[in-house]
Structure formats: structure tokens, C-alpha cells
Amino acid sequence: MSFYYEYEKLKELPLDQYFQDFTEADVKRALSKRRLDSDDLLALLSPAAENFLEEMAQRSHELTVQHFGKTIMLFNPIYIADHCVNLCTYCSFSVTNQFERKKLSMEEIEVEAKALSEKGLKHILILTGESKVHTPVAYIADAVRVLKKYFPSVAIEINPLDTDEYKQLVDAGIDGLTVYQEVYNEDMYKSIHVKGPKRDYRYRMDTPERGCEAGIRQVNIGALLGLENWRKEAYFTAMHAKYLQSKYLDAEISLSLPRMRPHIGEFQPPEIVEDRHLVQAITAFRLFLPRSGITLSTREPQELRDNLIYLGVTKMSAGASTEVGGYSQCDTGQAQFDISDERSLEEIQKMIKEKGYQPVLKDWELLV
């Protein structure tokens, strides 16, 4: 079984018409329920729900505090390579973009780890470009072993792997996987992923399941908003998360809703996702999936990130760099995308405390 078969059914639904047909009465009914079904999710993502953002926010806040308390988990991405074999029209790491590529040695990774660990964070996310030639599984496993000396929780956001390859990385010490479908519209997916293994839509969609089957503790999925109609993409993302949550009971399934940010290249997003629409999507997620974590990156501006703490977000990056060697080297590489919130970890912690929440730097360690 695969979510792809569910997606094939869902994509045949007249979603545009559904969104237009929902009324304020439908939204009120969804807000009154303790458990929401897929129709309720559609109602909360519909234009009719835009008049109920305050009610959605209040309910989202209540559910988040109920399931997660007033806490915000903080983490940092760590880029160790930017080689990529894919031609993706929207990404700075795309193979056709001309810049000096970098790949850290194990010694350089250790220097980077020391510099980052001194900040106090204990959860990190390894990122690379997508190239099994330049960053094979053995390289990633070696990097994980180095990083585990400094961080109890190490997650990955790399090229999709087979189940047995994920098992190798679990054995090396990873406990988290982030993989974005980028866009659920299969036709759009093929048009923006022009060349390379990432063009295989089905293989990428099945990636979270292979990670769950390999025993990865926490799996984070999402869509890159701006590539297609945001209401549809939010709907498919939430349905994908619901599927994974129902099938893999031992895994923590979380979601992200990153929006397009400036990058190398001429590609411009066909859709502009406004702040209010991002708020609508996040609160709809929380009401539909009350136990799922919601991650917010430094792609988003400072003021918006501050306000979204109340509305369902449970995890944030802080003091992040999207460049290879960005924490320890002066001569860093090409950033994957421009960061919007450039505050330091200390500033983010201070803001979280001022809002009456607790910044959490560590909540996981595997005892052996």
C-alpha cells in the first residue's frame, strides 16, 4: 500500500468546486466538532473560512497547548554539501546553476559541529544537495557518527533512499527524516523537476513510508507553497500526514508549510501565498491533526514567526544558516535560499520566553 493510491483518488475530486461551495455554516459545523474528517478539513481551507480565522486561531491554540504544552522545540539545519544532480527550476542547488560546489570533510564537519553545539542546541537537521555520487549513504553515515558526539538528536533532509539505506542511517544514529513532496500536483511536479532522479514523483512520495518502515522515530513532510494552489497543496499534505499517522503508529508525523523564498535563477512562483493564507493552513492543520507537530523555518519573517507561536507551531529553527560550513567557516558556499528571520538563538529564546512559552533545546536522547 502507498499514499500514491490515495492521492490518485483524491486528485480526481472537483476540489476547486468544493472550496467554492462550502458555506459559513459548514465552517461553523467543522469548528464545533472534536474530531474532524476530510470534508471538515476542506471547509477550513475554503474561502468561507477566511471570515473565521480568529475562531480557528483560538481553537488551534487550545489544542496545541493541550497536546504540546507551552513549548517550542528549537533546532538548527547543518548543510554539509551542496552538490546536486537534479535540474529543479526553483532551487539554488539545481545542477545548472553555476557556483563553486562544496562538500565538507569529516574533519570540517567536526569543526562545524563544535561551533554549532556551543550555541546550546541539541537537535540538528543534516542537509545536502541530492547526489548519491558526491554524498553516498556511507558519507552520510560517517557524518552522522561525527555529529552524534555533539547532538543527541540528528535528523536528515537529503536525497530519498531505499528502506535498507535508511536502516543503515538509523544504525549510525539518525532519529528523524524530513522530506518535502515540494508539490503534490503531479503534472506540475514533472514540469519543474526537469531532469535527475528527483523527477520520479512516486518514489519521492513513498519516501516517508520507507523511512517509517526503517524505524525512523520522527518523520516531517510538507509542500513548498507557491508552486500550486495553496488550498489544494495544504489539503494533500494534511491527508498524506493523516495516512502516515494512521499506518505507522510508532512514528511521530509532523508537517511543514515552507513558502518560496528568493534563490538563484529566474523561476518565479506561480502562486503568491499571503500571510493570512498561511495562518489559515496552519490552524486548519492543527484542528485536523491535533497530535502532529508543525515546523516553521527561518524562511518566514520575524514578526510573523513571533505571532504564529500562539497558533499551532511546535518547532522552529533559530540562528540558522543555509550555506555549507555556515557556522564555522568564513568562506561559506551558496545559500539554498535566503533567510528572512536572521535573529540569533539567544534572541529567539528571549522572544519565546516573553510570550510565556518555554524554548526547548533538548527533548530526546536514546539511552543504550
N, C-alpha and C positions, 0 to 999 in steps of 0.2 A: 504494500500500500504506500501511496505517496500523496502529499498535498496537491501534486500536479493534477490528479484526477478530480479532486475537489475544485481546483481552480478552473478546470475545463467546464465544469457545470456552472460555476459562479459567473464566469465571464459571459455566458450566454444570457444572463439576466438583463433585462432592459433597465440598467441602473440609472441612466440619465432620467428616464421617465419616473422611476421610483422616487428619486430625490425630489423631483418637482411635485409629485403627487402627495407627499407627506404634508400633513397639516399641523397646526399648533396643538390640536387635540392629540395627535399621535405622539408628539414630543412630550406633552404633559403625562400621557399614559406611560411612556418609557421612563420618565423621571420618577414616577410613583412606584415602580417595581423594584424589588430587591435583587432579582436575577433577570438579566436582560438576554433576549435571544437576538438572532441576526437581524430581524426586522426592526427591533428597537435600536440596534446599532446604526442601521441605515437612517432611521428617523433622527438620531442625534447628530448625524453627519450631514443632514439635509439643510437646505437654505432656511426652512421653517425654524430650525433650532437656533439660528443666529439671534433670535429675539430672546433666547433663554440662556445665554452664556453665563449670566450671574448665578442662576439656579444650578446650572451644570457645574460651575466652579465650586459652589458651596458643597454640593453633594460629593464632588470629586475630592475635595479637601477632607471631608469627614471619612470617606472610605480609605484614603491614603493614611491618615493618622491611625485609623482602626487597625490596618494591616501592617503598617511600617513604623508607626510612631512618628514623632517629630525629628526625623533623622535624614541626613543627606550623605550618602556614601560618596567619597571623593576618590578619583583615580587619575592617572596620567597615561597618555599614549607614549610609546617609545618607538621611534622609527629607526630600524636598523639597516634598511636597504631600500633603494627606490628603482631598481631595475624592473622593467615590465615588458612583457611580450605582447600585450593586448593593445589594440587600437580602439580606444574609447574616446568618443568625441568630447566628453565633458570633464576629463581628468588631466591634471598636470603631469601625471606619471605616464601618460599614454606613450607608446613606443615611438610615435612620430615626432614628439616634442624633443627639441634639441637642447640638451643641457648635460653637464658632466654628471654621470650617474655615480652613486656611491654605495658601498657595502661595508659595514663595519666588521673588523676582525673581532675575535673573541676578546682580545686584549682591550680593544676600543669599546666593546660592549660593557666590559667590566668597569672601565672608566666612566662611561655613561651611567651605569647602574649606581656607582658610588655617588656621583653628583646628584642624581635624582633621589636616591634614598636619604640623603642628608636633609631633604626638604621635609621628610617625615611621612610621606605617603607609603602605603604598604600594598596597594593594588595597582598593577600596571597592565597595559594592553600593548602587546608587540604588534607592530605594523611593518609591512614590506610592500613593494610592488608585487605584481603577480608574475613570477618567473621561476619555474622549477629548475631551470638551468642555473640561474645565479643564486637562488636561495632554496636549495633542495631540503627535504624533510630532515636530513642529517644535520644541516646547518642550523635549522630552526631548533632542533632538539638540543644541540650544543649550546645555543644561545639561551634556551630555557634553563639549562643546568647552571649556567653562569648567573642568570638573573634570580634564580631561586635562592641563591646565597644571601640575597638582599631583600627579597619580596616574598611574603608567604602566599600571595595570590598572583598568578601570572596567566593572562588570557591572550588570545591571538586573534588578529584580523589579517589574514594572509590569503593566498590563493586557495580555492576549495581543494580538499583532499579526499582520498578514499577512506573508508572506515578503518582499515588496518593502519593507515598512516596516522590518523587521529589517535589511535590507540598507542602508537609509538610516542606521540607527544604527551599523552596522558601519563605514560610511564616516565617521561622525562620531567613531568611536574606541572603541566598546564591544568587549569580547572575551569577555564572559560573560553567561549568562542563567540566572536561577533562576525556575522556575515549578512550583508545587505543584498537583497534581490535587485536593488537600485530602482527598477521599475517593473511592476507586475504586468503591465500591458506587453504581451509577448511580441507583437509587431513592432512596437516602439523599442523594445529591448534589442531586437535584431538590427534595427536601423542605427542605434547609437553604439552598439558593440560590433564594430565593423570587421575586426579580424582578431584572431587569437582564441585560446581555449575558453575565455570568458564568454564567448559568443554562444556557448552551449547553455541555453536557457534552462532546460530540465535538470542538467547536472548541478547547476547553481541552486535551483530551487530545492533540490533534495539534500543540499549540504547540511542544513541544520539537523536533519534526521540522522545523517551519518555521524555527526558529532554526538548526538544523544545516544546513538547505538554504541559509540566508542566509550561511553561513560563520562563524558564531559559534564561537569556539575551545573554550569550556568551557560545558557545559550541566548544570545541577543540578536534579534532580527530587525529589519526596517526597510523603508523605501526612501530614496533620495527625492524629496519633494521639489517639484519644479519641472520634472521631466514629463509629467502627465497630469491629468485632472486629479487634484489632491483628494477629493472626496472618495473617488474610486480607489486610489492607492492606499488611503487610510483604511478603507473597508477591507481590501485584500490583505493588508498587513495584519489587521486585527483578527481576521478569520484564520490566517496562517498561524498566528500565535495561539489562538484557541485550539486549533487542531493539534499543535505540538504539546500544549499543556495537557490536553485530554489523553494523548497517546503515551507521553513519556512522563510518568508521574514523579520520577525521581529527579527530574531536571527542573531548574529554575528558568522559566522562559521570560525574557524581558524584551522591551521594544524601544526603538529609537525613531525619531522623525527628523533627520537632518534636512536642512534646506540647502539648495545650491548656493555656493559661495564663489567669489572670483577665483580664476585659475588661469593657467597658460592656455592659449588657444582662442578661437573666435566663437566657439559654441555659446549660444545664449539660451537659457531655459525657456521653453515654450509657454510655461505657466508661471505666474507670479503668485506666490503663496503669502498672503498678508498675515500679520501678527494675529489678528482675531481668528483667522482660519487655523493657525497653528494651535491656538488656545482651544478652539472647538475640537480639533482632532485629539489633543492630549486628554481633555476632560471626557470625551467620548470613550477613549481607550480605557480610562480608569473606571468608568461606570460599567463597561462591558467586561473588563478583565481586572477585577479589584485586587487580585493577588500578584499581578505581573509588575515587575519593576519597569520604570520608564527613565531612560537615559537622555540627558541633554548635554550637548557638547559646547565647546567654545566657539562654534560656528555662529551661535546666536549672540546678539548684543547684550551688554551688561545689564541695562535696565529691564529688559525682557526676562533674562535669566533670573534676576532677583525676584521678579513677580511670579514667575512660574513655580517657584519653590512651594507656594501655597496650593498649587492646583493639581498636583499629582506626580511631579517629578521626584524620583528617589535616588538618582545617581547623576553626578556631574563631574566633568573633567575640570581641572583647575591648574593654572600656571602651565598650560600645555604648549608644546612645540610640535609642528607637523613637518619638521625637517630632520633628515638623517643626522645624528650627532648633535641635535639641537640643545642639549642640556650641558654638554661639556666641551664642545669644540667651537672655536671662533669662526672657522671656515666651514659653515654648515652648507647643506645641499639645498635643492629646490623644494619649497614647501608644497605639499599636496594640495592645499587650499589655504586661503587667507583666514587667519583667526580674527574674530570680531571682539571677543572678551579677552583682553590682554592682562587682566589683573593677576597678581601673584597668588600663590596658595594661601599665604597669610591674609591677604585682602579678602579672598573668597571665604575663608574660615570666619573672619570678623563679621562679614556681611550675614552669613548663615546664623551666627550666634545672636546678632542684633535682631533677627527676625524670630527669635525664640526657638530655633532649631539647633540640633546638635550635629556638627560636622564629624563624620566617622572616617577615620583614616585606615582602620583595620577591622574587619568583622569575620575573617576566615583564616584558619590555618589547619592544615592536615597534620594530625598527630600520628606518628608512626612508631 
